[in-house]
Structure formats: structure tokens, C-alpha cells
Amino acid sequence: MRKRYIIMRILICIIALLGYLQYGREEQAVNTMVSTSDTFYKQKFDVIANKLFNLDKEKYAEELIEKAVENKYRNVRFSYDITGYPNEIVISVYSNEWSYEHNQRMYQIIYSSDNDGNNVKNNADKFKIQIYEK
């Protein structure tokens, strides 16, 4: 009887740990880079997702792009007041810090338009998301 309670407690701890590793940590934007010219502005950065797995990459890509456009990352602030909003956003997604440090990218998101004159804030309907595995 006592063994059953010990096993149940261990299982509850494992489930709680897995829940924390999947849902308890917020992603971090790191390694930001901006490329600008007279007519084109490209924003590149890496995201450490802090998740064990990601089943819906398209939805997650939309969330990451929205956070970038709305400037809602906790550890990074993008400057849109001088050059305006970017014409293209490129995000490399890593599952955790270890994979980031060892350059083990999960996938890359490219948010772009066919027309370089469009920006991600004012012409969002003309943009499409492309996801490239590793």
C-alpha cells in the first residue's frame, strides 16, 4: 500500500515537471540583427522557445510574429520609431538554450511579401509565412 503512494507521488512530480517544461517558461528573443537600406528593412532574430515540443508550427509562427510586430518580448525591444516596421522578418526557433548554444535549430520562419515596399504592420494581409525545417 505504501509503495503505491510513493509511485503516485513520483508520477505526479514527473507530470508536474513535464508540464512546467512545456508550458511554464516563456520564450526568449535573442541575437537580434537588423539589415536596412534606403528601401528595405529586414529584421532577424532567434527565439529560444523553452518547450519540449511544438505540434502546431504555423500557429506558433503567427504568435511569434505578432509578438515582434507588437513589441511584446520581455527581454528585447525593437525600435520601429526611426526606420518604421520591417519589410521582412526572419526568426530561427530553438527548443531550448542547449540547442541554441549547439546551433540545433528546430525550424526557421520567414514572414515576407512579394512586394518589398510593404511593411509588416500596415500591409499584413499581403504577407505570408514560410516555415523551413532545419
C-alpha positions as semicolon CSV with decimal commas, in nm:
position;residue;x (nm);y (nm);z (nm)
1;M;0,000;0,000;0,000
2;R;0,281;0,238;0,089
3;K;0,459;0,163;-0,241
4;R;0,150;0,269;-0,431
5;Y;0,153;0,613;-0,266
6;I;0,524;0,657;-0,338
7;I;0,472;0,563;-0,703
8;M;0,175;0,802;-0,730
9;R;0,378;1,087;-0,582
10;I;0,665;1,019;-0,824
11;L;0,423;1,015;-1,119
12;I;0,263;1,340;-1,005
13;C;0,609;1,501;-0,975
14;I;0,706;1,380;-1,324
15;I;0,381;1,512;-1,474
16;A;0,428;1,846;-1,296
17;L;0,788;1,869;-1,422
18;L;0,685;1,792;-1,780
19;G;0,403;2,047;-1,757
20;Y;0,647;2,310;-1,637
21;L;0,900;2,229;-1,911
22;Q;0,631;2,254;-2,181
23;Y;0,408;2,538;-2,056
24;G;0,577;2,706;-1,760
25;R;0,850;2,901;-1,936
26;E;0,820;3,193;-2,176
27;E;1,019;3,212;-2,497
28;Q;1,315;3,447;-2,524
29;A;1,421;3,656;-2,822
30;V;1,799;3,657;-2,863
31;N;2,063;3,752;-3,118
32;T;1,871;4,030;-3,290
33;M;2,003;4,171;-3,615
34;V;1,870;4,441;-3,847
35;S;1,960;4,499;-4,212
36;T;1,849;4,824;-4,370
37;S;1,886;5,007;-4,698
38;D;1,705;5,301;-4,849
39;T;1,402;5,092;-4,943
40;F;1,424;4,766;-4,747
41;Y;1,431;4,679;-4,377
42;K;1,491;4,319;-4,264
43;Q;1,464;4,209;-3,903
44;K;1,631;3,881;-3,798
45;F;1,640;3,722;-3,458
46;D;1,647;3,389;-3,279
47;V;1,387;3,260;-3,037
48;I;1,450;3,010;-2,761
49;A;1,104;2,855;-2,733
50;N;1,163;2,680;-2,398
51;K;0,928;2,398;-2,496
52;L;0,971;2,022;-2,522
53;F;0,777;2,003;-2,849
54;N;0,569;2,218;-3,081
55;L;0,285;2,049;-3,267
56;D;0,132;2,349;-3,448
57;K;0,425;2,537;-3,603
58;E;0,204;2,763;-3,816
59;K;0,010;2,892;-3,514
60;Y;0,327;2,933;-3,310
61;A;0,488;3,123;-3,600
62;E;0,191;3,361;-3,607
63;E;0,226;3,419;-3,232
64;L;0,599;3,492;-3,260
65;I;0,547;3,735;-3,549
66;E;0,265;3,913;-3,366
67;K;0,486;3,949;-3,058
68;A;0,761;4,101;-3,274
69;V;0,528;4,346;-3,452
70;E;0,358;4,446;-3,126
71;N;0,698;4,461;-2,948
72;K;0,589;4,225;-2,668
73;Y;0,905;4,027;-2,598
74;R;1,012;4,077;-2,237
75;N;1,386;4,073;-2,292
76;V;1,410;4,261;-2,626
77;R;1,265;4,587;-2,754
78;F;1,264;4,651;-3,127
79;S;1,295;5,010;-3,246
80;Y;1,025;5,090;-3,500
81;D;1,019;5,466;-3,446
82;I;1,319;5,554;-3,665
83;T;1,308;5,316;-3,961
84;G;0,945;5,208;-3,933
85;Y;0,827;4,849;-3,946
86;P;1,029;4,585;-4,130
87;N;0,959;4,456;-4,481
88;E;1,066;4,105;-4,378
89;I;1,103;3,917;-4,051
90;V;1,321;3,606;-4,018
91;I;1,300;3,404;-3,696
92;S;1,512;3,099;-3,614
93;V;1,343;2,884;-3,350
94;Y;1,536;2,674;-3,099
95;S;1,368;2,443;-2,849
96;N;1,589;2,534;-2,550
97;E;1,915;2,704;-2,452
98;W;2,121;2,390;-2,506
99;S;2,001;2,358;-2,867
100;Y;2,067;2,730;-2,920
101;E;2,422;2,702;-2,784
102;H;2,486;2,398;-3,008
103;N;2,317;2,550;-3,314
104;Q;2,044;2,283;-3,332
105;R;1,765;2,491;-3,485
106;M;1,415;2,337;-3,494
107;Y;1,298;2,548;-3,788
108;Q;1,313;2,893;-3,943
109;I;1,020;3,127;-4,005
110;I;1,026;3,380;-4,288
111;Y;0,750;3,637;-4,294
112;S;0,768;3,827;-4,621
113;S;0,575;3,981;-4,908
114;D;0,622;3,968;-5,284
115;N;0,644;4,346;-5,288
116;D;0,943;4,489;-5,099
117;G;0,754;4,815;-5,041
118;N;0,510;4,654;-4,795
119;N;0,577;4,660;-4,423
120;V;0,455;4,405;-4,169
121;K;0,233;4,647;-3,977
122;N;0,046;4,836;-4,249
123;N;0,025;4,561;-4,513
124;A;-0,006;4,242;-4,307
125;D;-0,264;4,096;-4,545
126;K;-0,001;4,085;-4,823
127;F;0,247;3,882;-4,618
128;K;0,282;3,507;-4,595
129;I;0,453;3,277;-4,351
130;Q;0,704;3,022;-4,475
131;I;0,844;2,760;-4,238
132;Y;1,167;2,579;-4,324
133;E;1,269;2,273;-4,125
134;K;1,631;2,279;-4,006
